[in-house]
């Protein structure tokens, strides 16, 4: 039975047999029997790592180690509130930080400042649920996940990419529709991350969208 270590765009952590293309880290969340406890993070540094880095290998959910989380692609990781790792994905981290800085008109942020801003925009302090915000769909950049109005009958999390909406599933994107024009949607991707995407950061997406994606094997040992 698959371990409960796959993260969805809605921020849930589920069990899924399909292999993810990125790994993530929010601290140690699992118990000695490799099941999740009640915590969904123990650090504000929610990172997205490569699956391969300097030949490192890890035992999943090892005692006393951080919990390895996995994502279909980077767009899912961003929607769930993660950012690029500053160690194994340093170029992506710098690009993300620079895009966020350009969007906010500020100075270069430290990792701690960026993580603080991201944490405030991804989880409600009391309910600890995913923060969602309503936006006009016309104003959203590629790489953002949205939930469509209930009256549309189109349930699930939809990735905006190349002027279409693509329906998420743990093993890929198997349905798509033309991007609607006009109207508001619930945005799953945190507002801080939407700003970085609007400023030019471009995430890696799953090849089921018809685009090439780099293959990775192995595991990163830590995230920054």
C-alpha positions in Angstrom: 0.0 0.0 0.0 1.5 3.4 -0.9 2.8 5.6 1.9 0.8 8.8 2.6 3.3 11.1 1.1 1.8 12.6 -2.1 0.7 16.2 -1.9 -2.2 17.5 -4.0 -2.8 21.1 -5.2 -5.4 21.5 -2.5 -2.6 20.8 0.1 -3.9 17.4 1.2 -1.4 14.6 1.7 -2.6 11.3 0.3 -1.3 7.9 -0.7 -0.8 7.4 -4.4 1.0 4.7 -6.4 2.1 7.0 -9.3 5.6 8.3 -9.0 6.1 12.1 -8.4 8.6 14.2 -10.3 9.6 16.4 -7.3 10.2 15.8 -3.6 9.4 18.2 -0.8 10.2 18.8 2.9 8.3 20.5 5.7 10.0 18.8 8.6 9.3 15.5 10.3 5.6 14.6 10.1 5.6 10.8 10.4 5.5 8.4 13.3 7.8 5.3 13.7 5.3 3.1 11.9 5.5 5.3 8.7 2.1 6.9 9.1 1.5 10.6 9.5 0.8 12.2 12.8 -1.4 15.3 13.3 1.2 17.9 12.2 1.4 19.0 8.6 4.5 21.0 9.1 7.2 21.6 11.7 9.1 24.3 9.8 8.2 27.3 7.7 10.8 26.3 5.1 8.5 24.3 2.7 10.8 23.4 -0.1 10.7 21.5 -3.4 13.7 19.3 -4.2 15.1 17.4 -7.1 14.8 13.6 -6.9 18.5 13.3 -7.8 21.3 15.3 -6.1 25.0 14.4 -5.7 24.2 10.6 -5.6 22.4 10.9 -2.2 20.0 8.1 -1.1 17.4 8.1 1.6 15.2 5.6 3.3 11.6 6.9 3.1 10.1 8.0 6.5 13.2 6.9 8.4 13.0 7.3 12.2 14.1 10.8 13.3 14.4 12.1 9.7 12.2 14.6 7.8 9.2 13.2 6.0 9.8 13.0 2.2 6.8 14.4 0.3 6.2 14.1 -3.4 4.5 16.1 -6.1 3.2 15.4 -9.6 5.2 18.4 -10.8 6.5 21.8 -9.6 3.2 23.6 -10.4 1.5 21.3 -7.8 4.2 21.9 -5.3 3.8 25.7 -5.7 0.0 25.4 -5.3 0.5 23.5 -2.0 2.7 26.3 -0.7 6.3 25.1 -1.4 9.2 27.0 -3.1 12.4 25.7 -4.8 15.1 24.4 -2.5 18.0 26.7 -2.0 20.5 23.8 -2.1 19.6 21.2 -4.7 17.7 23.7 -6.9 19.7 26.8 -6.3 19.2 28.3 -9.8 15.4 27.8 -9.5 15.4 29.3 -6.0 17.2 32.4 -7.2 14.9 32.8 -10.1 11.9 32.4 -7.8 13.3 34.9 -5.2 14.1 37.4 -8.0 10.7 37.1 -9.5 9.0 37.6 -6.1 11.3 40.6 -5.4 10.4 42.2 -8.8 6.7 41.6 -8.1 6.8 43.2 -4.7 9.1 46.1 -5.6 11.3 45.3 -2.6 14.9 44.4 -2.0 16.4 40.9 -2.3 14.7 38.8 0.4 16.5 36.4 2.7 15.2 32.8 2.8 13.8 33.5 6.3 11.8 36.6 5.0 10.5 34.8 2.0 9.4 31.8 4.0 7.6 34.0 6.5 5.7 35.7 3.7 4.9 32.4 2.1 3.7 30.9 5.3 1.3 33.7 5.9 -0.2 33.3 2.4 -0.6 29.5 2.3 -2.3 28.5 5.6 -5.0 29.9 7.9 -3.5 30.5 11.4 -6.5 29.0 13.2 -7.9 26.4 11.0 -4.5 25.5 9.5 -6.3 25.0 6.1 -5.1 26.2 2.7 -5.6 29.9 2.1 -7.6 30.6 -1.1 -8.2 33.9 -2.7 -10.6 35.0 -5.4 -9.3 36.5 -8.6 -10.5 37.3 -12.1 -9.3 34.4 -14.3 -8.3 36.9 -16.9 -5.6 38.2 -14.5 -3.9 34.9 -13.7 -0.5 33.7 -15.1 0.4 30.2 -16.3 1.3 27.8 -13.5 -1.6 28.7 -11.2 -4.1 26.2 -9.9 -7.7 27.2 -9.6 -11.0 25.7 -8.4 -14.0 26.6 -10.7 -17.4 27.7 -9.4 -19.7 24.9 -8.3 -22.3 25.9 -10.9 -19.8 25.0 -13.6 -20.0 21.3 -12.7 -16.2 21.1 -13.2 -14.9 19.8 -9.9 -11.3 19.4 -8.9 -8.1 21.4 -9.2 -7.3 22.9 -12.6 -3.9 24.1 -13.8 -3.8 27.2 -16.0 -1.3 26.5 -18.7 -0.9 27.6 -22.4 -4.4 29.2 -22.5 -6.1 26.1 -21.3 -7.2 24.6 -18.0 -5.9 21.1 -17.2 -7.5 18.8 -14.6 -5.1 17.4 -12.0 -4.9 13.7 -11.1 -2.1 12.0 -9.1 -0.7 10.5 -12.3 -1.0 13.4 -14.7 -3.4 15.7 -16.5 -6.0 13.8 -18.5 -8.6 16.4 -19.3 -8.4 20.0 -20.5 -10.7 22.8 -21.6 -10.2 26.2 -23.2 -9.5 28.9 -20.7 -12.7 30.7 -19.8 -12.9 34.4 -20.3 -14.3 36.6 -17.5 -15.5 35.7 -14.1 -13.8 34.9 -10.8 -12.2 31.7 -9.6 -10.8 30.4 -6.3 -7.1 30.4 -6.6 -5.3 27.6 -4.8 -1.7 28.8 -5.4 -0.7 31.3 -2.6 -0.8 34.9 -3.5 3.0 35.3 -2.9 3.6 32.6 -5.5 1.1 34.0 -8.0 3.0 37.2 -7.9 6.3 35.4 -8.7 4.6 33.6 -11.5 3.2 36.8 -12.9 6.7 38.3 -12.7 8.2 35.6 -14.9 9.0 32.5 -12.8 8.1 29.4 -14.9 7.6 26.1 -13.1 8.4 22.6 -14.5 5.2 20.8 -15.4 4.3 17.2 -16.0 4.9 15.8 -19.5 1.2 14.8 -19.8 0.8 18.4 -20.9 2.8 17.5 -24.0 5.9 19.3 -22.9 9.4 17.8 -22.2 10.4 17.3 -18.5 13.7 16.3 -17.0 13.8 12.8 -15.5 15.2 12.4 -11.9 16.2 9.5 -9.8 17.5 9.3 -6.3 16.8 11.8 -3.4 18.0 15.1 -2.0 19.0 14.8 1.7 17.9 18.1 2.9 16.2 21.3 1.8 16.9 25.0 2.5 
